[in-house]
Amino acid sequence: MIHEAIYSLYPNVVAIYGAHDAKDANKNSVVIDMNAVNQEAERLQSEAQAQAEAKAQLRTSVINKIATNLTSEEKAWLEENL
């Protein structure tokens, strides 16, 4: 998530070598603020987690709506395959 945070904060960065060596399109080093990068990484991680949870909730909601007239075996199959 560190690389994603660097790209998010520094749109001029086109390549990252290791964790701290960021380069622009002209292969010049870009000075990065690791405190800001770490905060951005945490924000991006929280955002990704929230999106995953929302997707899981939507999936569960869809399965529950579809499964109202299914047998327990059909429900189990549906949960495993959707």
C-alpha positions in Angstrom: 0.0 0.0 0.0 3.0 2.3 0.4 3.6 2.5 -3.4 -0.1 3.3 -4.0 0.2 6.0 -1.3 3.2 7.5 -3.0 1.5 7.5 -6.4 -1.6 9.1 -4.8 0.4 11.9 -3.1 2.9 12.5 -5.9 1.3 12.3 -9.3 4.6 13.2 -11.0 6.2 9.9 -9.7 6.4 7.3 -12.5 8.6 4.7 -10.8 9.4 3.6 -7.3 12.5 1.5 -6.4 12.3 -0.1 -3.0 10.2 1.8 -0.5 11.7 5.3 -0.7 13.4 5.9 -4.1 10.8 7.6 -6.2 11.6 8.9 -9.7 9.7 11.3 -12.1 9.5 10.9 -15.9 12.9 12.4 -16.3 14.4 9.9 -13.8 15.0 12.6 -11.3 14.5 11.7 -7.6 11.3 12.9 -6.0 11.6 13.8 -2.3 8.8 12.2 -0.4 7.4 12.8 3.1 7.2 9.3 4.6 4.9 10.6 7.4 2.4 11.8 4.8 2.9 8.6 2.8 2.2 6.4 5.9 -1.0 8.4 6.6 -2.1 8.1 3.0 -1.4 4.4 3.1 -3.6 4.0 6.2 -6.4 6.0 4.5 -6.2 3.9 1.3 -6.2 0.7 3.4 -9.3 1.9 5.3 -11.0 2.8 2.1 -10.2 -0.6 0.5 -11.5 -2.3 3.7 -14.7 -0.3 3.6 -15.2 -1.1 -0.1 -14.7 -4.8 0.6 -17.2 -4.8 3.4 -19.7 -2.9 1.3 -19.3 -5.5 -1.5 -19.7 -8.4 1.0 -22.9 -6.8 2.4 -24.3 -6.3 -1.0 -23.5 -9.9 -1.9 -25.2 -11.1 1.2 -28.2 -9.0 0.5 -28.5 -10.3 -3.1 -28.2 -13.9 -1.9 -30.8 -13.4 0.8 -33.2 -11.9 -1.7 -32.6 -14.6 -4.3 -32.7 -17.4 -1.7 -36.2 -16.7 -0.3 -37.7 -19.5 -2.2 -34.8 -21.9 -2.3 -34.1 -25.1 -0.3 -31.3 -25.1 2.2 -29.2 -27.1 -0.2 -29.8 -24.6 -3.0 -29.0 -21.7 -0.6 -25.7 -23.4 0.3 -24.8 -23.9 -3.3 -25.7 -20.3 -4.1 -23.5 -18.9 -1.2 -20.6 -21.1 -2.3 -20.8 -20.1 -6.0 -21.6 -16.4 -5.9 
